[in-house]
Amino acid sequence: MAIWNLFFSTLLLPLIGIALLARKSGIPRGSWMATLILSGGLVGFSFFAAPWGWFGVPLRWLLALLFALAVVVSFRRRPEEELSDDGTPINRGESPLRMMGKILIGLFFGSVAMGAISARTQPARVLDLGVPIRGGTFLIAHGGSAPAANVYAGHATQGFAVDFVKLNAIGARARGFQPDELTSYAIFGTPVISPCDGVVVAAADGLPDKISSVPDEKNASGNQVVLRCGDAEVHLEHLQRGSVSVKAGMNVPRGTPLGRVGSSGSSSEPHLHIYAIREGKALPMTFDGKWLVRNQTIRR
């Protein structure tokens, strides 16, 4: 996704909505309501559905605070309808067409936000795993049960996949928006551990770490470890070249080091991609009992 598109949808649009809501000049009730729906939809979309690892998680909460303040200010400044000498309301607001446009835009973005919220609904019969990484604060880049929060939702075998990235000191996933250096990403080289008591079904190493938007169809998973956890298979992918420390057939108790996070295979940047399969179908996962959804953070 282009950086400009991310900036526009994550920051610029909601800030415009907040500014419209908090503007100093008083507006009639109908215009105020249309502006509130527009601003709420834009901010809701940004807060719940946008990938905040790009801009820093603290900015997400600052945006929510600005919206709350704008709502308070707009309530205080919302005037009653003005009346003419004969008692007829004076219309000093926007045209009905413009108000309808605001409402429709707000409802559109709001529906995406509601989709991201619905991704928090935990499916039945989940596989509970341990958190497979350690050594910092991690952000869920993709996760949940709906497409608005998880790009993999609906996929036959990876429909409940989760992507982990790591946050640096300012709450962002990397130094810069899209740096070329692998070491600029906070998660690169982070230890990966077994999330269960299991058996290694397969292990692959030797593929280079790279940053590319071009899919590697031949080696999509990159360096990986596949575990048999009970009656399920758990895949941990895009590991760092030369870091995989287990082989097929090994028994691995929960917490056993498996490798380190890399950017091998079809990986646009360093991250850990994990998914589970049972009987050929995607299996939902919880981690230490928690259902993880985009923009949630965990510390290990």
Disulfide bonds with the S-S distance in Angstrom:
Cys196-Cys229 1.90
